Amino acid sequence: MKGTALVLLDLQARRRRIALLVAFAFVFFAAAVVARVAGGHEGHVEFDRLFQIGGYPLISGMLLIGWLLGRFGMIAAFVMLAGVCSSDRADGTARLLQARPGSPVTIYLARFFARALVAFVIAALLMPLFDFVMLGRWAGPMTFALIGTYVLLFGALTFLLSVWTRADAWIAVLLSMLAMVWYSLRRGDLLAGVAPGLREIITVLLPPHGAILEIEQAYAQELAMPWDAAMIVLVYAALALLLGCVGLTRREV
C-alpha cells in the first residue's frame, strides 16, 4: 500500500476526533453569537447584561471559552497528534510498517503533517469567523501565524513523546503548563535557589513559553510578527521532530 493511502486511512480512522473538534468549534461559534447579542460598542461584552441572562455561571463560562479560543490551535494539535506513533504499537501496525519496503519514518512524518494540517485548517476557519461575529473584523494574518505556532510546536512535542509513550498528549499538556509556570518564576527572579546550570537546562528543554507569549501579544495587539520568537519556535519544533525520527529508527516494535 502506498504511503499516501496509509496517511488517508489514518485520517479516516481519526474522523471522530475531527468531528469532536468541529463540534467544539460550534460551541465557540454559539458563544460568539451570545456575546454579540449581549455586546456593547465594537463588540465589547456587557457583563451586566450577561449576568441578567445567566448569572455568574454564564460569565465564567464565557471567560473560559474566550481563553480557550485563543489557544484552540494548541487544543487541536493535542487532539489530532495524540497517539500519532504510539497507537501503532498497541494495534500491531508498527510491525507491518517495519516489514514494508521503505522507511517507516517517512510514513510517520507524512502522518504528522497531515494531522497537523487538519488541526490548522479547523482552527484557521474558527478563529477568524469568531472575530467576525464578535467584533465585525479579524486580527489579520497574525491569526494564522499564532495558529501555526501552536500546531507546529505542540504537535512536534507530542510527536516526540509519542515515539516513547502512549500518554504523549497528556505529558505534552503537563509540559506546556510547567513551561508557563517556569517562565513566570524566571521573570519574577524566583529561581535564585536553583543551580545556574540546571536552570538553563530546564529552560531549554521545556517548550519556549516566552516566545509563544511574544507571538500571542503580537496577535492580541495586531502587531508585526516577532521573527526572533518565531525562529525559536521553529528550531524547537524541528529538533523535536528530528529527535522523534531518530527515536523511531531505534525503538523496538
Residue pairs with C-beta under 8 A, 6 or more apart in sequence:
1 100
3 102
3 106
3 107
3 110
4 110
6 107
6 110
6 111
7 107
7 110
7 111
7 114
10 111
10 114
10 115
11 18
11 114
11 115
11 118
14 80
14 115
14 118
17 79
17 80
18 80
18 118
18 122
20 79
21 75
21 76
21 79
21 80
21 119
21 122
22 122
24 72
24 75
25 72
25 122
25 125
25 126
27 65
28 65
28 68
28 69
28 72
28 126
28 130
29 126
29 129
29 130
29 133
31 61
31 62
31 65
31 66
31 69
32 129
32 130
32 133
32 134
33 133
34 62
35 43
35 45
35 50
35 62
35 134
36 43
36 133
36 134
38 45
38 46
38 49
38 50
38 53
39 45
39 46
39 134
40 46
42 135
42 136
43 134
43 135
43 136
45 62
47 59
50 58
50 59
50 62
51 58
51 59
54 61
68 75
69 126
69 127
69 130
70 146
70 216
70 219
70 220
71 150
72 123
72 126
72 127
72 147
73 119
73 120
73 123
73 127
73 146
73 147
73 148
73 149
73 150
73 151
74 150
74 151
74 154
74 176
76 118
76 119
76 120
76 122
76 123
76 150
76 151
77 116
77 119
77 150
77 151
77 153
77 154
77 155
77 158
78 154
78 158
78 169
78 172
78 173
79 119
79 169
80 115
80 116
80 118
80 119
80 155
81 112
81 115
81 116
81 119
81 154
81 155
81 158
81 159
81 162
81 168
81 169
82 158
82 162
82 168
82 169
83 162
83 166
83 168
83 169
84 108
84 111
84 112
84 115
84 158
84 159
84 162
84 168
85 108
85 159
85 162
85 163
85 168
85 244
85 248
86 162
86 163
86 164
86 165
86 166
86 168
87 93
87 166
88 94
88 97
88 253
89 166
89 253
90 166
94 104
94 253
95 253
97 104
97 107
98 104
98 253
104 248
105 245
105 248
105 249
108 159
108 244
108 245
108 248
109 241
109 245
112 155
112 156
112 159
112 241
115 155
116 151
116 152
116 155
119 151
119 155
120 147
120 148
120 151
123 147
123 150
123 151
124 143
124 144
124 147
127 138
127 143
127 147
128 138
128 139
128 143
131 137
131 138
131 139
131 143
132 138
139 219
139 220
139 222
140 222
142 215
142 218
142 219
142 222
142 223
142 225
143 219
145 215
145 218
145 219
145 225
145 230
146 215
146 216
146 219
149 212
149 215
149 230
149 233
150 212
152 233
152 234
152 237
153 207
153 208
153 212
153 233
153 236
153 237
154 172
154 176
154 207
155 237
156 236
156 237
156 238
156 240
156 241
156 244
157 172
157 175
157 176
157 207
157 237
157 240
158 168
158 169
158 172
159 168
159 240
159 241
159 244
160 240
160 241
160 243
160 244
160 247
161 167
161 168
161 169
161 171
161 172
162 168
162 244
163 244
163 247
163 248
163 251
164 247
164 251
165 171
175 206
175 207
176 207
176 209
178 206
179 206
179 207
179 208
179 209
180 209
182 202
182 203
182 206
182 209
183 209
183 210
183 213
185 191
186 199
186 203
191 199
194 202
207 236
208 229
208 232
208 233
208 236
210 229
211 226
211 228
211 229
211 230
211 232
211 233
211 236
212 229
212 233
214 226
214 228
214 229
215 225
215 226
215 229
215 230
215 233
217 223
218 224
218 225
218 226
